[in-house]
Amino acid sequence: MKERKLKKRNLMESPALVIAAFGTTSRGKAAYDIFDADVRAHFMSIWPETHIVWAYTSEIVREKTGSPGILQALASLEGHGYSKAVVQPLQIVPGTEYQELMEMCVNFPGLRVAMGETLLHRWQFVDEVISAVARDFIPDGINIAVAHGTPLCADPANILYQGLDHYLTQKFQNCFFATIDGMPSLDIVLGKIAAKTSAKKARLIPLLYVSGLHVEKDLLGEGQSLKAELQSLGLQVDYLSVAHEGGSFVKSLGFYEEVRRAFINRIERAFKLLYYY
Protein backbone atom coordinates (compact mmCIF):
# COMPACT_ATOMS: atom_id res chain seq x y z
CA MET A 1 0.00 0.00 0.00
CA LYS A 2 1.31 3.43 -0.91
CA GLU A 3 2.32 5.41 2.15
CA ARG A 4 0.22 8.52 2.68
CA LYS A 5 1.01 11.44 4.90
CA LEU A 6 -1.66 12.96 7.06
CA LYS A 7 -2.06 16.54 5.90
CA LYS A 8 -4.20 18.83 7.96
CA ARG A 9 -4.26 22.59 7.88
CA ASN A 10 -4.66 24.55 11.08
CA LEU A 11 -3.84 21.57 13.32
CA MET A 12 -4.60 22.56 16.91
CA GLU A 13 -1.96 21.69 19.48
CA SER A 14 -4.13 21.94 22.60
CA PRO A 15 -7.11 19.68 23.32
CA ALA A 16 -10.67 20.96 23.29
CA LEU A 17 -13.17 20.44 26.09
CA VAL A 18 -16.66 19.07 25.53
CA ILE A 19 -19.14 19.26 28.40
CA ALA A 20 -21.76 16.58 27.82
CA ALA A 21 -25.07 16.98 29.64
CA PHE A 22 -28.44 15.31 29.29
CA GLY A 23 -29.94 18.77 28.88
CA THR A 24 -33.19 20.38 29.90
CA THR A 25 -35.68 22.81 28.42
CA SER A 26 -36.86 23.94 31.84
CA ARG A 27 -35.64 27.00 33.68
CA GLY A 28 -33.45 24.64 35.69
CA LYS A 29 -30.79 25.06 32.98
CA ALA A 30 -29.51 27.89 35.17
CA ALA A 31 -27.36 25.22 36.87
CA TYR A 32 -25.63 24.61 33.51
CA ASP A 33 -25.03 28.33 33.05
CA ILE A 34 -23.36 28.58 36.45
CA PHE A 35 -21.11 25.61 35.71
CA ASP A 36 -20.19 27.02 32.30
CA ALA A 37 -19.10 30.27 33.93
CA ASP A 38 -17.05 28.41 36.56
CA VAL A 39 -15.32 26.23 33.97
CA ARG A 40 -14.44 29.15 31.71
CA ALA A 41 -13.14 31.24 34.60
CA HIS A 42 -11.00 28.35 35.85
CA PHE A 43 -9.50 27.05 32.62
CA MET A 44 -9.17 30.35 30.78
CA SER A 45 -6.96 31.56 33.63
CA ILE A 46 -4.69 28.51 33.17
CA TRP A 47 -4.93 27.80 29.44
CA PRO A 48 -6.48 30.82 27.68
CA GLU A 49 -6.58 28.92 24.38
CA THR A 50 -8.96 26.24 25.74
CA HIS A 51 -11.91 25.78 23.40
CA ILE A 52 -15.06 24.79 25.32
CA VAL A 53 -18.26 23.47 23.75
CA TRP A 54 -21.43 21.85 25.08
CA ALA A 55 -23.23 18.77 23.76
CA TYR A 56 -26.55 17.28 24.84
CA THR A 57 -27.44 13.61 24.94
CA SER A 58 -31.22 14.15 24.98
CA GLU A 59 -32.71 14.02 21.50
CA ILE A 60 -35.72 16.04 22.66
CA VAL A 61 -33.49 18.80 24.02
CA ARG A 62 -31.48 18.88 20.79
CA GLU A 63 -34.62 19.14 18.68
CA LYS A 64 -36.05 21.96 20.79
CA THR A 65 -32.86 23.98 21.19
CA GLY A 66 -30.87 23.18 18.05
CA SER A 67 -27.89 22.28 20.21
CA PRO A 68 -25.44 19.60 19.01
CA GLY A 69 -25.21 16.03 20.21
CA ILE A 70 -21.91 14.45 21.21
CA LEU A 71 -21.09 13.08 17.75
CA GLN A 72 -21.86 16.42 16.10
CA ALA A 73 -19.64 18.21 18.61
CA LEU A 74 -16.74 15.82 18.09
CA ALA A 75 -17.08 15.97 14.30
CA SER A 76 -17.02 19.77 14.43
CA LEU A 77 -13.86 19.74 16.54
CA GLU A 78 -12.14 17.29 14.21
CA GLY A 79 -13.18 19.43 11.23
CA HIS A 80 -11.62 22.49 12.84
CA GLY A 81 -8.26 20.80 13.26
CA TYR A 82 -8.43 19.33 16.76
CA SER A 83 -6.79 15.96 17.30
CA LYS A 84 -7.41 15.68 21.06
CA ALA A 85 -10.40 16.35 23.28
CA VAL A 86 -11.60 15.90 26.84
CA VAL A 87 -15.25 14.94 27.22
CA GLN A 88 -16.70 15.63 30.65
CA PRO A 89 -20.20 14.26 31.24
CA LEU A 90 -22.31 15.90 33.93
CA GLN A 91 -23.63 12.48 34.91
CA ILE A 92 -23.97 11.58 38.55
CA VAL A 93 -23.35 7.82 38.35
CA PRO A 94 -21.25 5.60 36.03
CA GLY A 95 -24.11 3.59 34.58
CA THR A 96 -25.13 2.38 31.12
CA GLU A 97 -25.51 5.91 29.72
CA TYR A 98 -21.97 6.76 30.76
CA GLN A 99 -20.61 3.58 29.21
CA GLU A 100 -22.44 4.23 25.94
CA LEU A 101 -21.16 7.80 25.85
CA MET A 102 -17.60 6.65 26.54
CA GLU A 103 -17.79 4.05 23.77
CA MET A 104 -18.87 6.68 21.24
CA CYS A 105 -16.18 9.12 22.30
CA VAL A 106 -13.08 6.94 22.61
CA ASN A 107 -13.84 5.26 19.26
CA PHE A 108 -14.46 8.49 17.37
CA PRO A 109 -12.18 8.55 14.29
CA GLY A 110 -9.62 11.31 14.05
CA LEU A 111 -9.71 12.32 17.71
CA ARG A 112 -7.94 11.04 20.80
CA VAL A 113 -10.50 11.45 23.56
CA ALA A 114 -10.08 11.29 27.34
CA MET A 115 -13.28 10.82 29.33
CA GLY A 116 -13.81 12.55 32.63
CA GLU A 117 -15.30 10.49 35.44
CA THR A 118 -18.81 10.95 36.79
CA LEU A 119 -19.59 12.79 40.00
CA LEU A 120 -19.91 9.61 42.12
CA HIS A 121 -17.37 7.50 40.22
CA ARG A 122 -15.44 6.48 43.34
CA TRP A 123 -16.46 5.93 46.95
CA GLN A 124 -14.15 8.76 47.96
CA PHE A 125 -16.23 11.04 45.74
CA VAL A 126 -19.44 9.75 47.32
CA ASP A 127 -18.17 10.73 50.75
CA GLU A 128 -17.11 14.19 49.57
CA VAL A 129 -20.40 14.98 47.82
CA ILE A 130 -22.65 13.62 50.56
CA SER A 131 -20.67 15.53 53.19
CA ALA A 132 -21.49 18.75 51.31
CA VAL A 133 -25.15 17.88 50.81
CA ALA A 134 -25.63 16.69 54.40
CA ARG A 135 -24.99 20.19 55.70
CA ASP A 136 -28.49 20.96 54.43
CA PHE A 137 -30.16 18.12 56.34
CA ILE A 138 -32.67 19.12 59.00
CA PRO A 139 -31.99 17.69 62.48
CA ASP A 140 -35.58 17.82 63.72
CA GLY A 141 -37.26 15.75 61.05
CA ILE A 142 -36.47 13.34 58.20
CA ASN A 143 -34.43 13.97 55.08
CA ILE A 144 -35.20 12.21 51.82
CA ALA A 145 -32.39 12.17 49.25
CA VAL A 146 -33.76 11.38 45.80
CA ALA A 147 -31.67 10.24 42.82
CA HIS A 148 -32.73 9.48 39.25
CA GLY A 149 -32.37 5.70 39.28
CA THR A 150 -32.54 3.30 36.35
CA PRO A 151 -35.31 0.98 35.13
CA LEU A 152 -32.74 -1.57 33.90
CA CYS A 153 -32.02 -4.43 36.30
CA ALA A 154 -28.64 -5.12 34.69
CA ASP A 155 -27.49 -1.49 34.73
CA PRO A 156 -24.16 -1.28 36.61
CA ALA A 157 -25.42 1.89 38.32
CA ASN A 158 -27.72 -0.26 40.47
CA ILE A 159 -24.85 -1.29 42.73
CA LEU A 160 -24.16 2.37 43.45
CA TYR A 161 -27.84 3.15 44.10
CA GLN A 162 -28.02 0.26 46.56
CA GLY A 163 -24.75 1.42 48.09
CA LEU A 164 -26.10 4.96 48.47
CA ASP A 165 -29.17 3.58 50.21
CA HIS A 166 -26.98 1.71 52.70
CA TYR A 167 -24.51 4.58 53.09
CA LEU A 168 -27.10 7.28 53.79
CA THR A 169 -29.36 5.27 56.05
CA GLN A 170 -26.46 3.93 58.10
CA LYS A 171 -24.60 7.22 58.41
CA PHE A 172 -27.66 9.37 59.17
CA GLN A 173 -30.43 8.07 61.41
CA ASN A 174 -32.96 10.53 59.98
CA CYS A 175 -32.26 10.01 56.26
CA PHE A 176 -34.06 7.96 53.62
CA PHE A 177 -32.92 7.33 50.05
CA ALA A 178 -35.15 6.89 47.01
CA THR A 179 -34.95 6.87 43.21
CA ILE A 180 -37.46 8.25 40.73
CA ASP A 181 -37.01 5.57 38.10
CA GLY A 182 -35.48 2.58 39.83
CA MET A 183 -34.81 0.93 43.20
CA PRO A 184 -35.45 1.74 45.95
CA SER A 185 -38.60 3.24 44.47
CA LEU A 186 -40.56 6.18 45.83
CA ASP A 187 -43.40 3.84 46.85
CA ILE A 188 -41.07 1.58 48.83
CA VAL A 189 -39.53 4.51 50.67
CA LEU A 190 -42.93 6.03 51.39
CA GLY A 191 -43.91 2.71 52.99
CA LYS A 192 -40.79 2.77 55.16
CA ILE A 193 -41.48 6.33 56.24
CA ALA A 194 -45.10 5.56 57.12
CA ALA A 195 -44.06 2.55 59.20
CA LYS A 196 -40.91 3.81 60.90
CA THR A 197 -41.13 7.49 61.67
CA SER A 198 -43.10 9.74 63.94
CA ALA A 199 -41.48 12.88 62.56
CA LYS A 200 -43.58 15.90 61.67
CA LYS A 201 -41.22 17.49 59.14
CA ALA A 202 -39.53 16.26 55.98
CA ARG A 203 -36.97 17.86 53.68
CA LEU A 204 -36.52 16.79 50.06
CA ILE A 205 -32.93 16.72 48.77
CA PRO A 206 -32.66 16.20 44.98
CA LEU A 207 -29.51 14.28 44.02
CA LEU A 208 -29.98 15.52 40.45
CA TYR A 209 -27.76 18.00 38.67
CA VAL A 210 -30.54 20.34 37.50
CA SER A 211 -33.91 21.26 38.97
CA GLY A 212 -35.72 20.11 35.85
CA LEU A 213 -38.99 18.34 35.15
CA HIS A 214 -38.26 15.47 37.56
CA VAL A 215 -37.99 17.96 40.41
CA GLU A 216 -40.93 20.08 39.24
CA LYS A 217 -43.31 17.15 38.68
CA ASP A 218 -42.14 13.94 40.38
CA LEU A 219 -40.89 15.55 43.57
CA LEU A 220 -42.80 18.79 44.00
CA GLY A 221 -45.77 18.66 41.63
CA GLU A 222 -49.29 19.46 42.74
CA GLY A 223 -50.60 16.09 41.54
CA GLN A 224 -49.20 12.67 42.38
CA SER A 225 -45.75 13.70 43.62
CA LEU A 226 -43.48 12.75 46.49
CA LYS A 227 -44.30 16.01 48.24
CA ALA A 228 -48.05 15.35 47.99
CA GLU A 229 -47.66 11.78 49.26
CA LEU A 230 -45.61 12.94 52.25
CA GLN A 231 -48.18 15.61 53.05
CA SER A 232 -50.88 12.95 52.99
CA LEU A 233 -48.91 11.23 55.77
CA GLY A 234 -49.20 14.38 57.85
CA LEU A 235 -45.67 15.68 57.24
CA GLN A 236 -44.73 19.30 56.66
CA VAL A 237 -42.54 19.19 53.55
CA ASP A 238 -39.87 21.69 52.55
CA TYR A 239 -36.86 21.98 50.27
CA LEU A 240 -34.02 24.46 49.87
CA SER A 241 -34.10 27.24 47.30
CA VAL A 242 -31.27 29.33 45.89
CA ALA A 243 -31.40 32.74 44.26
CA HIS A 244 -29.75 33.27 40.89
CA GLU A 245 -30.03 36.29 38.58
CA GLY A 246 -33.31 37.40 40.05
CA GLY A 247 -34.89 33.94 40.07
CA SER A 248 -35.44 31.29 42.73
CA PHE A 249 -34.49 27.66 42.07
CA VAL A 250 -34.80 24.39 43.95
CA LYS A 251 -31.31 23.56 45.21
CA SER A 252 -30.17 20.64 43.08
CA LEU A 253 -26.58 19.38 42.93
CA GLY A 254 -25.54 21.92 40.30
CA PHE A 255 -26.01 24.73 42.82
CA TYR A 256 -23.42 23.29 45.22
CA GLU A 257 -19.99 24.88 44.79
CA GLU A 258 -18.39 21.64 46.00
CA VAL A 259 -20.10 19.68 43.20
CA ARG A 260 -18.98 22.12 40.52
CA ARG A 261 -15.45 22.00 41.91
CA ALA A 262 -15.58 18.19 41.85
CA PHE A 263 -16.44 18.19 38.14
CA ILE A 264 -13.63 20.65 37.44
CA ASN A 265 -11.28 18.23 39.21
CA ARG A 266 -12.53 15.44 36.92
CA ILE A 267 -11.75 17.62 33.90
CA GLU A 268 -8.25 18.41 35.15
CA ARG A 269 -7.54 14.71 35.62
CA ALA A 270 -8.71 13.95 32.07
CA PHE A 271 -6.44 16.67 30.66
CA LYS A 272 -3.51 15.08 32.52
CA LEU A 273 -4.35 11.69 31.04
CA LEU A 274 -4.19 13.19 27.55
CA TYR A 275 -0.85 14.81 28.36
CA TYR A 276 0.85 11.76 29.88
CA TYR A 277 -0.75 8.99 27.85
C-alpha positions as CSV (number, residue, x, y, z in Angstrom):
1,M,0.0,0.0,0.0
2,K,1.3,3.4,-0.9
3,E,2.3,5.4,2.2
4,R,0.2,8.5,2.7
5,K,1.0,11.4,4.9
6,L,-1.7,13.0,7.1
7,K,-2.1,16.5,5.9
8,K,-4.2,18.8,8.0
9,R,-4.3,22.6,7.9
10,N,-4.7,24.5,11.1
11,L,-3.8,21.6,13.3
12,M,-4.6,22.6,16.9
13,E,-2.0,21.7,19.5
14,S,-4.1,21.9,22.6
15,P,-7.1,19.7,23.3
16,A,-10.7,21.0,23.3
17,L,-13.2,20.4,26.1
18,V,-16.7,19.1,25.5
19,I,-19.1,19.3,28.4
20,A,-21.8,16.6,27.8
21,A,-25.1,17.0,29.6
22,F,-28.4,15.3,29.3
23,G,-29.9,18.8,28.9
24,T,-33.2,20.4,29.9
25,T,-35.7,22.8,28.4
26,S,-36.9,23.9,31.8
27,R,-35.6,27.0,33.7
28,G,-33.5,24.6,35.7
29,K,-30.8,25.1,33.0
30,A,-29.5,27.9,35.2
31,A,-27.4,25.2,36.9
32,Y,-25.6,24.6,33.5
33,D,-25.0,28.3,33.0
34,I,-23.4,28.6,36.4
35,F,-21.1,25.6,35.7
36,D,-20.2,27.0,32.3
37,A,-19.1,30.3,33.9
38,D,-17.0,28.4,36.6
39,V,-15.3,26.2,34.0
40,R,-14.4,29.2,31.7
41,A,-13.1,31.2,34.6
42,H,-11.0,28.3,35.9
43,F,-9.5,27.0,32.6
44,M,-9.2,30.3,30.8
45,S,-7.0,31.6,33.6
46,I,-4.7,28.5,33.2
47,W,-4.9,27.8,29.4
48,P,-6.5,30.8,27.7
49,E,-6.6,28.9,24.4
50,T,-9.0,26.2,25.7
51,H,-11.9,25.8,23.4
52,I,-15.1,24.8,25.3
53,V,-18.3,23.5,23.8
54,W,-21.4,21.9,25.1
55,A,-23.2,18.8,23.8
56,Y,-26.6,17.3,24.8
57,T,-27.4,13.6,24.9
58,S,-31.2,14.2,25.0
59,E,-32.7,14.0,21.5
60,I,-35.7,16.0,22.7
61,V,-33.5,18.8,24.0
62,R,-31.5,18.9,20.8
63,E,-34.6,19.1,18.7
64,K,-36.1,22.0,20.8
65,T,-32.9,24.0,21.2
66,G,-30.9,23.2,18.1
67,S,-27.9,22.3,20.2
68,P,-25.4,19.6,19.0
69,G,-25.2,16.0,20.2
70,I,-21.9,14.5,21.2
71,L,-21.1,13.1,17.7
72,Q,-21.9,16.4,16.1
73,A,-19.6,18.2,18.6
74,L,-16.7,15.8,18.1
75,A,-17.1,16.0,14.3
76,S,-17.0,19.8,14.4
77,L,-13.9,19.7,16.5
78,E,-12.1,17.3,14.2
79,G,-13.2,19.4,11.2
80,H,-11.6,22.5,12.8
81,G,-8.3,20.8,13.3
82,Y,-8.4,19.3,16.8
83,S,-6.8,16.0,17.3
84,K,-7.4,15.7,21.1
85,A,-10.4,16.4,23.3
86,V,-11.6,15.9,26.8
87,V,-15.2,14.9,27.2
88,Q,-16.7,15.6,30.6
89,P,-20.2,14.3,31.2
90,L,-22.3,15.9,33.9
91,Q,-23.6,12.5,34.9
92,I,-24.0,11.6,38.5
93,V,-23.4,7.8,38.4
94,P,-21.3,5.6,36.0
95,G,-24.1,3.6,34.6
96,T,-25.1,2.4,31.1
97,E,-25.5,5.9,29.7
98,Y,-22.0,6.8,30.8
99,Q,-20.6,3.6,29.2
100,E,-22.4,4.2,25.9
101,L,-21.2,7.8,25.9
102,M,-17.6,6.6,26.5
103,E,-17.8,4.0,23.8
104,M,-18.9,6.7,21.2
105,C,-16.2,9.1,22.3
106,V,-13.1,6.9,22.6
107,N,-13.8,5.3,19.3
108,F,-14.5,8.5,17.4
109,P,-12.2,8.6,14.3
110,G,-9.6,11.3,14.1
111,L,-9.7,12.3,17.7
112,R,-7.9,11.0,20.8
113,V,-10.5,11.5,23.6
114,A,-10.1,11.3,27.3
115,M,-13.3,10.8,29.3
116,G,-13.8,12.6,32.6
117,E,-15.3,10.5,35.4
118,T,-18.8,10.9,36.8
119,L,-19.6,12.8,40.0
120,L,-19.9,9.6,42.1
121,H,-17.4,7.5,40.2
122,R,-15.4,6.5,43.3
123,W,-16.5,5.9,47.0
124,Q,-14.1,8.8,48.0
125,F,-16.2,11.0,45.7
126,V,-19.4,9.8,47.3
127,D,-18.2,10.7,50.8
128,E,-17.1,14.2,49.6
129,V,-20.4,15.0,47.8
130,I,-22.7,13.6,50.6
131,S,-20.7,15.5,53.2
132,A,-21.5,18.7,51.3
133,V,-25.1,17.9,50.8
134,A,-25.6,16.7,54.4
135,R,-25.0,20.2,55.7
136,D,-28.5,21.0,54.4
137,F,-30.2,18.1,56.3
138,I,-32.7,19.1,59.0
139,P,-32.0,17.7,62.5
140,D,-35.6,17.8,63.7
141,G,-37.3,15.7,61.0
142,I,-36.5,13.3,58.2
143,N,-34.4,14.0,55.1
144,I,-35.2,12.2,51.8
145,A,-32.4,12.2,49.2
146,V,-33.8,11.4,45.8
147,A,-31.7,10.2,42.8
148,H,-32.7,9.5,39.3
149,G,-32.4,5.7,39.3
150,T,-32.5,3.3,36.3
151,P,-35.3,1.0,35.1
152,L,-32.7,-1.6,33.9
153,C,-32.0,-4.4,36.3
154,A,-28.6,-5.1,34.7
155,D,-27.5,-1.5,34.7
156,P,-24.2,-1.3,36.6
157,A,-25.4,1.9,38.3
158,N,-27.7,-0.3,40.5
159,I,-24.9,-1.3,42.7
160,L,-24.2,2.4,43.5
161,Y,-27.8,3.2,44.1
162,Q,-28.0,0.3,46.6
163,G,-24.7,1.4,48.1
164,L,-26.1,5.0,48.5
165,D,-29.2,3.6,50.2
166,H,-27.0,1.7,52.7
167,Y,-24.5,4.6,53.1
168,L,-27.1,7.3,53.8
169,T,-29.4,5.3,56.0
170,Q,-26.5,3.9,58.1
171,K,-24.6,7.2,58.4
172,F,-27.7,9.4,59.2
173,Q,-30.4,8.1,61.4
174,N,-33.0,10.5,60.0
175,C,-32.3,10.0,56.3
176,F,-34.1,8.0,53.6
177,F,-32.9,7.3,50.0
178,A,-35.2,6.9,47.0
179,T,-35.0,6.9,43.2
180,I,-37.5,8.3,40.7
181,D,-37.0,5.6,38.1
182,G,-35.5,2.6,39.8
183,M,-34.8,0.9,43.2
184,P,-35.5,1.7,45.9
185,S,-38.6,3.2,44.5
186,L,-40.6,6.2,45.8
187,D,-43.4,3.8,46.9
188,I,-41.1,1.6,48.8
189,V,-39.5,4.5,50.7
190,L,-42.9,6.0,51.4
191,G,-43.9,2.7,53.0
192,K,-40.8,2.8,55.2
193,I,-41.5,6.3,56.2
194,A,-45.1,5.6,57.1
195,A,-44.1,2.5,59.2
196,K,-40.9,3.8,60.9
197,T,-41.1,7.5,61.7
198,S,-43.1,9.7,63.9
199,A,-41.5,12.9,62.6
200,K,-43.6,15.9,61.7
201,K,-41.2,17.5,59.1
202,A,-39.5,16.3,56.0
203,R,-37.0,17.9,53.7
204,L,-36.5,16.8,50.1
205,I,-32.9,16.7,48.8
206,P,-32.7,16.2,45.0
207,L,-29.5,14.3,44.0
208,L,-30.0,15.5,40.4
209,Y,-27.8,18.0,38.7
210,V,-30.5,20.3,37.5
211,S,-33.9,21.3,39.0
212,G,-35.7,20.1,35.9
213,L,-39.0,18.3,35.2
214,H,-38.3,15.5,37.6
215,V,-38.0,18.0,40.4
216,E,-40.9,20.1,39.2
217,K,-43.3,17.1,38.7
218,D,-42.1,13.9,40.4
219,L,-40.9,15.6,43.6
220,L,-42.8,18.8,44.0
221,G,-45.8,18.7,41.6
222,E,-49.3,19.5,42.7
223,G,-50.6,16.1,41.5
224,Q,-49.2,12.7,42.4
225,S,-45.7,13.7,43.6
226,L,-43.5,12.7,46.5
227,K,-44.3,16.0,48.2
228,A,-48.1,15.4,48.0
229,E,-47.7,11.8,49.3
230,L,-45.6,12.9,52.2
231,Q,-48.2,15.6,53.0
232,S,-50.9,13.0,53.0
233,L,-48.9,11.2,55.8
234,G,-49.2,14.4,57.9
235,L,-45.7,15.7,57.2
236,Q,-44.7,19.3,56.7
237,V,-42.5,19.2,53.6
238,D,-39.9,21.7,52.6
239,Y,-36.9,22.0,50.3
240,L,-34.0,24.5,49.9
241,S,-34.1,27.2,47.3
242,V,-31.3,29.3,45.9
243,A,-31.4,32.7,44.3
244,H,-29.7,33.3,40.9
245,E,-30.0,36.3,38.6
246,G,-33.3,37.4,40.0
247,G,-34.9,33.9,40.1
248,S,-35.4,31.3,42.7
249,F,-34.5,27.7,42.1
250,V,-34.8,24.4,43.9
251,K,-31.3,23.6,45.2
252,S,-30.2,20.6,43.1
253,L,-26.6,19.4,42.9
254,G,-25.5,21.9,40.3
255,F,-26.0,24.7,42.8
256,Y,-23.4,23.3,45.2
257,E,-20.0,24.9,44.8
258,E,-18.4,21.6,46.0
259,V,-20.1,19.7,43.2
260,R,-19.0,22.1,40.5
261,R,-15.4,22.0,41.9
262,A,-15.6,18.2,41.8
263,F,-16.4,18.2,38.1
264,I,-13.6,20.7,37.4
265,N,-11.3,18.2,39.2
266,R,-12.5,15.4,36.9
267,I,-11.7,17.6,33.9
268,E,-8.2,18.4,35.2
269,R,-7.5,14.7,35.6
270,A,-8.7,13.9,32.1
271,F,-6.4,16.7,30.7
272,K,-3.5,15.1,32.5
273,L,-4.4,11.7,31.0
274,L,-4.2,13.2,27.6
275,Y,-0.8,14.8,28.4
276,Y,0.9,11.8,29.9
277,Y,-0.8,9.0,27.9
